[in-house]
Amino acid sequence: MRTIDALLTDSTFFRGLSPDDLTMIAGCGSNVQFQAGTYVFYEGDPSDQFYLIRHGTVALEIASPDRGRVVISTLGPGDLLSWSWLLPPYRKQCDARAAGVVRATAFDGACIRTKCDADPRLGYELLKRLAQIMEEQLAATRLQLLDVYGTSA
Amino acid sequence: MGPSPWTVRRAARENRDTVTLEVEPADGVGPCVFAPGQFNMLYLFGVGEAAISICGDPAAPRGLVHTVRAVGRVTNAICRLRRGQTLGVRGPFGSAWPVRDAVGGDVLIVAGGIGLAPLRPVLYHLLAHRGEYGRVVLLYGARTPGDLLYGRDLARWRGRFDVQVEATVDAAAEPDAWHGQVGVVTTLIARAECEPGETTAMICGPAVMMRFTVAELERRGLARERIYLSMERNMRCAIGLCGHCQFGPTFVCKDGPVFRYDRIAPWLRVREL
């Protein structure tokens, strides 16, 4: 079985970090598995963990009284699930459902935050990488809101 | 060039507003040789004419295949055609996707909505000449699962081991009935297993979708001169005379619809052009 350090080097998100950084981050991680249809977390849950998806698909959903479960987007292998662990009030902002069997590495958010506070260089590096993901997902959401297929082409 | 009469051999509904017509020459002439990316002017007597991409197999030009979305008076009437009815066809017109120039490298196809129609002949060509290309990737986005075109083709291409096919929808109203991706087509680009420096990209879809796609491809290292777009404008004469489809210094009907991105990039940034 591969160590978490080794799994991290495969991911785009952690690629390029030093072996010392990876070891430090891996110390906050553990491998987890979710069966199809189970929920990784629900909206409003304490956001004490985030996940690096290694296998499978996770659907991000928001429950609406009139429309039921609405899938906002899906995440797959290599994607990072959740960033609400980074900022107060540390609460999940949507539901996350395993659309099939999901294997992931779960990271203890408080553990990572503590290490980033102690090592601002690492903290800044991780924050830049997270900001990149947020920027990409914000751009995707803007495009999604435009409903470009609704009226033409 | 006047329209010649063609007869509808088959009309298949793709989804709520889109129909694929297979037509054959009424007078038995032919074949209609075309290159992937070209379009025909479809003419309905007494109604009008519309520019529609050819979406069949370029290696089987005996009949023509057109996928038409009912968005206006002419296209609504075309979508109501039934087997045995006649329409006029002028063409083929316009520029083609660079399938020859792409030989030896990877090919990334990004389609949005009905934008898959003009790219389908590219897929047919690439798969018929599979050994001449590196990796072949299709990224396809639609509004909902019910709007995805060419379900049989997608399943067949997915069943091959030499094509990467990724599909996504902007919205899935019934989460338990759709097991694919949800999100815009640009989110699939990170999954494309191709080498940016060796890849030719061909994109067709709504203008905004193509703009976001180009930005993402450039960010990932694709060269501007290896990105191609199919532009859509109001085409009337189809031979560069009437000026309805003027786009900067070009006419989409004559110089396009397929353009190399670096050659039209300045005009894409001009608002309301």
Chai-1 contact restraints between the chains, C-beta under 6 A:
chainA,res_idxA,chainB,res_idxB,connection_type,confidence,min_distance_angstrom,max_distance_angstrom,comment,restraint_id
A,R69,B,P175,contact,1.0,0.0,6.0,A-B,restraint_1
A,V71,B,A172,contact,1.0,0.0,6.0,A-B,restraint_2
A,V71,B,P175,contact,1.0,0.0,6.0,A-B,restraint_3
A,V71,B,V182,contact,1.0,0.0,6.0,A-B,restraint_4
A,S73,B,V182,contact,1.0,0.0,6.0,A-B,restraint_5
A,S73,B,G183,contact,1.0,0.0,6.0,A-B,restraint_6
A,T74,B,Q181,contact,1.0,0.0,6.0,A-B,restraint_7
A,T74,B,V182,contact,1.0,0.0,6.0,A-B,restraint_8
A,A140,B,G183,contact,1.0,0.0,6.0,A-B,restraint_9
A,A140,B,V184,contact,1.0,0.0,6.0,A-B,restraint_10
A,A140,B,T187,contact,1.0,0.0,6.0,A-B,restraint_11
A,L143,B,V184,contact,1.0,0.0,6.0,A-B,restraint_12
A,L143,B,F212,contact,1.0,0.0,6.0,A-B,restraint_13
A,Q144,B,D170,contact,1.0,0.0,6.0,A-B,restraint_14
A,Q144,B,V184,contact,1.0,0.0,6.0,A-B,restraint_15
A,L146,B,V208,contact,1.0,0.0,6.0,A-B,restraint_16
A,V148,B,P206,contact,1.0,0.0,6.0,A-B,restraint_17
A,V148,B,V208,contact,1.0,0.0,6.0,A-B,restraint_18
A,V148,B,M209,contact,1.0,0.0,6.0,A-B,restraint_19
A,Y149,B,G113,contact,1.0,0.0,6.0,A-B,restraint_20
A,Y149,B,R143,contact,1.0,0.0,6.0,A-B,restraint_21
A,S152,B,P206,contact,1.0,0.0,6.0,A-B,restraint_22
A,A153,B,G113,contact,1.0,0.0,6.0,A-B,restraint_23
A,A153,B,I114,contact,1.0,0.0,6.0,A-B,restraint_24
A,A153,B,G115,contact,1.0,0.0,6.0,A-B,restraint_25
A,A153,B,G205,contact,1.0,0.0,6.0,A-B,restraint_26
A,A153,B,P206,contact,1.0,0.0,6.0,A-B,restraint_27
A,A153,B,E232,contact,1.0,0.0,6.0,A-B,restraint_28
